[in-house]
């Protein structure tokens, strides 16, 4: 199975299938952030087309409209601080611009596509400092006919550890995807060995043996000033499909002194037909 390396996130950035809630433009759920919260404190970045297109941060609020294409969204609806999520955005007609807004936050993202499309897969990056318990994200599309009504995605946040090295995976579907990281000494950190002698720790394990908790994220971390030097290896294992047909996953690697890296892929069909995936190696 191939692994897609999406891109390196900017260094200053600390970024499917359960159904997502789509609300009408008049709904007013609870805000995500406190007064003065900036959107990049909640969503660190937005991109599309395997990282070839990045959204631009803008002040104020996005435009409102009703004449343009309406949006429908689906994707990962549970994230961690320092993790990533993918969301599929589909328009009732073609669009070439996407506005992304977080409820209660100031500012928004504008994603200008190089060509019109009726469907796009977006990648959201979450800062390591994210502290919100829930995120309300609104997506608005603009096409030749103008700006359409927004669709809303409600995302649950689970706070995990961060440090010198943080590796995480998020995935779609009610399945059991496992994260493995081998440290420079050769010790493997995973659900069967959740604390390594080197200080590495699996501090979030989700959907274990198909006991579905809908968190759909796993996180392995070495603390600040606690990660050994050397080469780390990252793997994703499809422990069980739990009866779902497909699980799309996204892996995020943070290491002190380097820009975060994001990788994407999919498990399709039975877990027994999907071998463990070697995401890659990195040095610290």
C-alpha positions in Angstrom: 0.0 0.0 0.0 1.3 3.4 -0.9 1.7 6.2 1.7 1.3 9.8 0.6 3.5 12.4 2.3 1.2 15.4 2.2 3.6 18.2 3.1 5.7 19.9 5.8 3.6 22.3 7.9 5.1 25.7 8.6 7.4 25.6 11.6 5.2 28.1 13.4 2.2 25.8 13.1 2.0 23.7 16.3 -3.3 19.9 11.4 -13.0 10.0 7.5 -16.4 7.8 8.3 -18.6 9.1 11.0 -21.2 11.5 9.7 -20.9 15.2 10.7 -23.6 17.5 11.7 -24.7 20.0 9.0 -26.6 22.9 10.4 -28.6 25.7 8.8 -27.1 29.2 8.8 -29.4 30.4 11.6 -28.2 28.0 14.2 -26.1 29.4 17.0 -24.2 26.7 18.9 -21.9 27.5 21.8 -18.7 29.3 20.7 -15.4 27.4 20.5 -13.0 29.9 22.0 -13.0 32.7 24.7 -13.1 36.4 23.8 -10.1 37.4 21.7 -9.3 33.8 20.6 -7.8 33.8 17.1 -8.7 31.0 14.6 -5.0 29.9 14.3 -5.1 29.1 18.0 -7.8 26.5 17.2 -7.0 25.5 13.6 -3.3 26.1 12.8 -3.7 25.7 9.1 -5.9 24.4 6.2 -4.7 22.9 2.9 -6.0 20.9 -0.1 -4.7 18.9 -3.0 -2.0 17.0 -1.0 -0.7 20.2 0.4 -0.2 22.0 -3.0 -2.8 24.6 -2.0 -2.7 26.4 1.4 -5.4 28.7 2.9 -4.6 32.3 3.8 -5.5 33.7 7.2 -7.7 36.7 7.1 -9.1 39.1 9.8 -12.7 39.6 10.5 -15.5 37.3 9.5 -16.2 35.4 6.2 -18.9 36.7 3.8 -22.4 35.4 4.1 -24.5 34.3 1.2 -27.2 32.1 -0.2 -26.9 32.3 -4.0 -23.8 30.2 -4.3 -23.3 26.4 -3.9 -24.4 24.8 -0.7 -21.9 22.6 1.1 -21.9 19.2 2.6 -19.1 18.0 4.8 -18.0 14.6 6.2 -14.8 13.3 7.7 -12.8 12.9 10.9 -14.8 14.5 13.7 -12.5 13.8 16.7 -9.0 15.4 17.0 -6.1 15.8 19.4 -3.8 18.8 20.1 -1.0 18.5 17.6 -2.9 16.1 15.4 -4.5 16.4 11.9 -7.9 15.7 10.4 -9.2 15.3 6.9 -12.6 16.5 5.8 -14.4 16.0 2.5 -16.2 19.1 1.2 -18.8 18.6 -1.5 -20.7 21.4 -3.3 -24.1 21.3 -4.9 -22.3 22.9 -7.8 -18.7 23.8 -8.7 -16.8 26.1 -6.4 -13.3 27.6 -6.5 -13.1 29.2 -3.1 -13.6 27.8 0.4 -14.0 29.9 3.6 -13.2 28.1 6.9 -14.4 29.6 10.2 -14.2 28.4 13.8 -17.1 29.4 16.0 -16.2 32.0 18.7 -12.8 32.8 17.1 -11.6 35.9 15.3 -10.4 35.6 11.7 -11.0 32.9 9.1 -9.2 31.0 6.3 -9.6 31.5 2.6 -8.7 28.6 0.3 -8.4 29.6 -3.4 -8.3 26.6 -5.6 -6.4 26.7 -8.9 -9.4 25.2 -10.7 -13.1 24.8 -10.1 -14.3 21.6 -8.4 -17.5 20.1 -6.9 -15.5 18.1 -4.3 -12.3 18.7 -2.3 -10.5 17.0 0.5 -9.2 19.4 3.1 -6.5 18.8 5.7 -6.9 20.7 9.0 -3.9 21.0 11.3 -4.4 21.4 15.0 -1.8 23.3 17.2 -0.1 21.5 20.0 -1.4 24.2 22.3 -5.0 23.5 21.5 -7.1 23.5 24.7 -10.7 23.6 23.5 -12.9 20.7 24.3 -15.0 21.1 21.2 -14.6 22.9 17.9 -17.4 24.2 15.7 -16.1 24.6 12.1 -18.1 26.2 9.4 -17.3 25.8 5.7 -18.7 28.2 3.1 -18.2 27.8 -0.7 -18.0 30.4 -3.4 -18.7 29.7 -7.1 -19.7 31.6 -10.2 -23.1 32.3 -8.7 -21.7 33.8 -5.5 -21.3 32.7 -1.9 -23.5 29.8 -0.5 -24.9 28.9 2.9 -22.4 27.4 5.3 -22.2 23.8 6.6 -21.0 23.1 10.1 -18.8 20.3 11.4 -18.6 19.7 15.1 -15.3 18.2 16.3 -14.5 16.8 19.7 -11.0 17.4 21.1 -9.0 15.1 23.3 -6.0 16.6 25.0 -2.8 14.5 24.9 0.8 14.9 25.8 3.3 16.8 23.7 7.1 17.1 23.9 10.3 16.7 22.0 8.8 14.0 19.8 5.0 13.5 19.2 3.6 11.1 16.7 -0.1 10.7 16.2 -2.7 9.0 14.0 -6.3 9.9 13.3 -8.7 7.8 11.2 -12.2 7.5 9.9 -14.6 4.7 10.6 -15.4 2.6 13.7 -12.3 0.4 13.3 -9.1 -0.3 15.3 -6.1 1.4 13.9 -2.9 1.1 15.9 0.2 3.4 16.0 3.7 1.9 16.6 6.9 3.9 17.0 10.3 2.2 17.4 12.8 4.3 19.3 16.5 4.6 18.6 17.3 1.7 21.0 15.0 -0.6 19.0 12.2 -0.7 21.6 8.7 -0.6 20.1 6.0 1.6 21.7 2.5 0.5 21.0 -0.6 -0.9 22.8 1.4 -4.0 23.9 4.3 -1.9 25.4 2.8 1.5 26.2 5.8 2.8 28.2 9.4 2.5 26.9 12.6 2.6 28.9 13.5 5.7 26.8 10.6 7.6 28.1 8.2 7.2 25.2 4.6 6.7 26.1 1.4 5.7 24.3 -0.9 8.0 26.2 -4.0 7.6 24.0 -5.3 4.2 22.6 -8.6 4.2 20.9 -11.1 1.6 19.8 -9.0 -1.2 21.3 -10.1 -4.7 20.0 -13.3 -3.0 18.5 -14.4 -1.6 21.8 -15.5 1.6 20.0 -15.0 4.8 21.9 -15.2 7.1 18.8 -12.0 8.9 19.7 -10.3 7.5 16.6 -6.9 8.9 17.6 -3.7 7.5 19.1 -0.7 9.4 20.4 2.9 8.5 21.3 5.1 11.1 22.9 8.5 11.7 24.4 8.6 14.5 27.0 10.5 17.8 26.7 14.3 17.1 27.1 13.4 13.4 27.3 13.7 12.1 23.8 16.8 10.1 22.9 18.9 11.0 19.9 18.8 8.7 16.9 16.5 7.2 14.3 12.8 6.6 15.0 10.5 4.4 12.9 6.8 4.9 12.5 4.2 2.3 11.6 0.4 2.1 11.3 -1.3 -1.3 11.8 -4.8 -2.2 10.9 -5.5 -4.3 14.0 -9.1 -4.9 13.1 -11.5 -3.5 10.5 -14.4 -4.1 13.0 -16.7 -4.6 10.1 -16.2 -1.3 8.3 -15.3 -1.2 4.6 -12.6 1.5 4.7 -10.5 3.5 7.2 -8.7 6.6 5.9 -5.8 7.7 8.2 -3.5 10.7 8.7 -0.3 10.6 10.6 1.4 13.7 12.1 5.0 13.8 13.2 6.2 16.6 15.5 9.9 16.8 16.5 11.6 19.7 18.2 13.5 21.9 15.8 11.7 20.6 12.7 8.5 21.5 10.8 5.7 19.0 11.4 5.2 16.3 8.8 1.9 14.8 7.6 1.2 11.5 5.9 -2.0 10.1 4.6 -3.3 6.7 3.4 -6.2 4.3 3.5 -7.0 0.7 4.7 -9.6 -0.9 2.4 -11.4 -4.1 3.0 -10.5 -6.7 5.7 -7.8 -5.9 8.1 -6.2 -9.3 7.4 -5.6 -8.1 3.8 -3.9 -4.9 4.9 -0.3 -5.4 6.0 1.3 -3.1 8.6 2.4 0.2 6.9 5.9 1.6 7.5 5.2 5.3 7.4 8.9 6.2 7.4 11.9 7.0 9.6 13.1 10.3 11.1 16.1 11.4 13.1 16.1 13.4 16.3 
